[in-house]
């Protein structure tokens, strides 16, 4: 009888220790934003977390509405994703949060940013994003048009494993501000922006002489990148993710799931991280707008 009583306790201890040994990935989903089907940060993060939790050795959780309610949630993370509105409303730009993420990055925790989450104000927040991910959206330098990007070739990098040529319409940001010489940065998804992306006038998000010249020359624009930090640790930026429907594309999901596993310090399978999303799953957890 005593042995039978001890068995449940042993199972609990085994499960707890196994969970503790898993790579912990925290996805920070921003508050409600934009119209229906756009900036569905929470629904998108939950889809990604569900896929990651099917991968042996990984445990993903989602913090909704901009920042974890429990600050200790960050302390156990091996990787953090910032998928939220950016600019002055970016959830990470408070001085105490910048300091907290800096401390995590200093001990090798991976940090990624997706869509509007790659934009922070120039200055201290921009410098921090460069330290964490190697690049960011800088106003009056970067732009945010809607366009169909065509990805035909990929570099040799763990994040590109399993990717196949694809094209998709999104609010693809480009002309990012990167670390000097792009040292440590590997472009993961690059495409040539069509001339019509420059149809808007100059402004903080719409255009400037430097980006107009780059587009006119047909220079490939980096839309997703990986970063090996000089002091150790990894980061990435992904500028898509405006339309929730795009998470149904297997290449979009694979690129981001691969990146999350990579910044957590994990090994990516030869064919990339496998996942699937049904229409019913895509329709779950949408914000009331």
C-alpha positions in Angstrom: 0.0 0.0 0.0 2.8 2.4 0.9 4.4 1.8 -2.6 1.1 2.5 -4.3 0.8 5.8 -2.4 4.4 6.8 -3.4 3.7 6.1 -7.1 1.6 9.2 -7.8 4.2 11.4 -6.0 6.9 9.9 -8.1 5.0 10.6 -11.3 4.5 14.2 -10.2 8.1 14.7 -9.5 9.1 13.1 -12.8 6.7 15.2 -14.7 7.9 18.4 -13.0 11.6 17.6 -13.5 10.9 16.8 -17.2 9.0 20.0 -17.7 11.8 22.0 -16.0 14.3 20.4 -18.4 12.4 21.5 -21.4 13.4 24.7 -23.3 11.0 27.4 -22.0 9.7 29.8 -24.7 7.6 32.8 -23.6 5.6 34.6 -26.3 4.5 38.1 -25.2 1.3 39.0 -27.1 0.3 42.6 -27.3 -3.0 44.1 -26.4 -6.0 44.3 -28.9 -5.1 46.4 -31.9 -6.3 47.2 -35.5 -9.3 45.6 -37.2 -10.6 42.1 -37.3 -8.0 39.6 -38.6 -5.1 42.1 -38.2 -2.6 42.4 -35.4 -4.2 39.3 -33.7 -1.2 39.0 -31.5 -2.8 36.8 -28.9 -4.4 34.4 -31.4 -1.2 34.2 -33.4 1.0 33.6 -30.4 -1.4 30.8 -29.1 -1.1 29.1 -32.5 2.7 29.2 -32.4 2.7 28.0 -28.8 0.4 25.1 -29.6 2.8 24.0 -32.3 5.8 24.4 -30.1 4.2 22.3 -27.4 3.9 19.4 -29.8 7.7 19.4 -30.2 9.5 17.1 -27.6 11.8 19.1 -25.3 9.9 22.5 -25.6 7.4 24.2 -23.5 5.8 27.4 -24.7 3.5 29.8 -22.8 1.7 33.0 -23.9 1.5 36.2 -21.9 -1.4 38.2 -23.1 -2.1 42.0 -23.2 1.4 43.2 -23.5 3.5 41.9 -20.5 3.5 38.9 -18.1 1.4 39.6 -15.1 4.0 37.7 -13.1 7.5 39.2 -13.7 9.0 35.8 -12.7 7.6 34.3 -15.9 10.6 35.9 -17.7 13.2 34.5 -15.4 12.7 30.9 -16.5 12.6 31.7 -20.2 15.2 30.4 -22.7 13.6 32.5 -25.4 11.2 35.5 -25.5 9.1 36.7 -28.5 7.8 40.2 -28.6 4.7 40.2 -30.9 2.9 43.4 -30.2 2.3 47.0 -31.3 5.5 49.0 -31.4 6.6 52.6 -31.4 5.8 54.5 -28.2 3.3 51.8 -27.3 5.8 48.9 -27.4 5.5 46.8 -24.2 9.3 46.5 -23.7 10.4 50.1 -23.8 9.7 51.0 -20.2 13.1 51.5 -18.5 12.6 48.7 -16.0 11.6 46.3 -18.8 14.6 47.2 -21.0 16.8 46.5 -18.0 15.1 43.2 -17.4 15.5 42.0 -21.0 19.1 43.3 -21.1 19.8 41.0 -18.1 18.2 38.1 -19.8 20.1 38.7 -23.0 23.4 39.0 -21.0 22.9 35.4 -19.8 22.1 34.1 -23.2 18.3 34.2 -23.4 17.1 34.5 -27.0 15.0 37.4 -27.9 12.8 37.7 -31.1 10.5 40.4 -32.4 7.6 40.0 -34.9 5.8 42.6 -37.0 5.1 45.9 -35.3 7.1 44.5 -32.4 10.3 45.2 -34.4 9.6 49.0 -34.1 10.9 50.9 -31.1 11.8 54.5 -30.7 15.3 55.6 -31.7 17.6 56.1 -28.8 17.8 53.8 -25.8 15.1 51.4 -26.9 16.6 51.2 -30.4 20.0 50.5 -29.0 18.6 47.8 -26.8 16.8 46.1 -29.8 20.1 46.2 -31.7 21.8 44.4 -28.8 19.1 41.8 -28.6 18.1 41.1 -32.2 20.6 42.9 -34.4 18.1 45.2 -36.1 14.9 47.2 -35.7 12.4 49.4 -37.5 13.7 53.0 -37.3 11.2 55.7 -38.1 12.2 58.0 -41.1 14.5 55.2 -42.2 12.3 52.0 -42.4 9.0 51.7 -44.2 5.8 49.6 -43.8 3.9 49.1 -47.1 1.6 46.3 -47.9 2.9 44.1 -50.7 3.4 40.6 -52.0 6.9 39.4 -51.2 8.4 36.5 -53.3 11.0 34.3 -51.7 12.8 32.2 -54.2 16.1 31.4 -52.5 17.3 31.0 -48.9 20.7 31.1 -47.2 22.2 28.1 -45.5 21.0 28.6 -41.9 19.2 26.4 -39.4 16.1 28.7 -39.5 15.7 28.1 -43.3 15.5 24.3 -42.9 12.5 22.9 -44.7 11.5 26.2 -46.3 10.3 26.1 -49.9 9.9 29.0 -52.3 6.7 30.9 -51.6 5.0 34.3 -52.0 2.6 36.0 -49.7 1.0 39.4 -49.2 1.6 41.1 -45.9 2.6 44.4 -44.4 6.2 43.6 -44.9 8.4 46.2 -43.2 11.8 46.8 -44.8 15.0 48.9 -44.9 15.7 48.1 -41.3 18.3 49.7 -39.1 20.9 47.0 -38.5 24.1 46.8 -36.3 27.1 48.3 -38.1 28.2 46.2 -41.0 25.4 43.8 -40.2 28.0 41.9 -38.1 26.4 38.8 -36.8 23.3 39.3 -38.9 22.1 36.7 -41.4 19.3 37.7 -43.7 16.8 34.8 -43.6 13.9 36.1 -45.8 14.8 38.7 -48.5 12.8 40.0 -51.4 13.0 42.8 -54.0 10.3 45.4 -53.1 8.3 46.5 -56.2 8.3 50.2 -57.2 4.7 50.7 -56.0 5.9 50.3 -52.4 7.2 53.8 -52.8 3.9 55.4 -53.9 3.4 57.1 -50.6 5.0 60.4 -49.6 7.9 60.7 -47.3 7.1 60.3 -43.6 8.0 58.4 -40.4 6.8 55.1 -41.9 6.1 55.7 -45.6 9.3 56.8 -47.3 12.6 58.7 -47.3 15.3 59.4 -49.9 17.5 56.5 -48.7 14.8 53.8 -49.1 13.6 55.3 -52.4 17.1 55.0 -53.8 17.4 51.4 -52.6 14.1 50.3 -54.1 15.0 52.1 -57.4 18.2 50.1 -57.5 16.3 46.8 -57.0 18.3 46.0 -53.8 16.9 42.9 -52.0 15.3 43.9 -48.7 15.7 41.9 -45.6 12.3 41.0 -44.1 13.5 38.4 -41.6 16.9 38.0 -40.0 18.9 36.0 -37.5 21.4 37.5 -35.1 24.4 35.8 -33.3 25.2 38.2 -30.5 28.9 38.9 -30.0 28.7 38.1 -26.3 26.6 35.0 -26.8 22.9 34.4 -27.3 20.7 34.7 -30.3 18.0 37.0 -31.7 15.8 37.4 -34.7 13.3 39.8 -36.3 10.4 38.9 -38.5 8.5 41.8 -40.1 5.4 39.9 -41.4 2.6 38.9 -39.2 0.1 41.7 -39.9 -2.7 39.4 -41.3 -3.7 36.5 -39.0 -4.6 34.4 -42.0 -1.0 34.2 -43.0 -0.3 31.8 -40.1 -2.0 29.3 -42.3 0.9 29.4 -44.7 3.3 26.5 -43.8 6.4 28.4 -44.8 5.5 31.4 -42.7 4.9 29.2 -39.6 8.0 27.1 -40.2 10.2 30.2 -40.5 9.0 31.6 -37.2 8.9 28.3 -35.3 12.4 27.4 -36.5 13.5 30.8 -35.3 12.0 30.4 -31.9 13.7 27.0 -31.5 17.0 28.4 -32.7 17.1 31.4 -30.3 16.2 29.1 -27.5 19.4 27.2 -28.3 17.7 24.2 -29.7 18.4 21.9 -32.7 16.2 22.3 -35.7 15.3 19.1 -37.6 16.5 18.8 -41.2 13.0 19.5 -42.5 12.3 22.2 -40.0 9.8 22.3 -37.2 6.6 20.5 -38.3 3.2 22.0 -37.7 -0.3 22.2 -39.1 -3.2 24.6 -38.7 -6.8 24.0 -39.5 -9.4 26.7 -40.4 -11.0 26.0 -37.0 -7.8 26.6 -35.2 -7.2 29.8 -37.1 -10.6 31.1 -36.1 -9.9 30.5 -32.3 -9.0 33.2 -29.8 -9.5 36.2 -32.1 -9.9 39.5 -30.3 -13.3 41.1 -30.1 -13.0 44.1 -32.4 
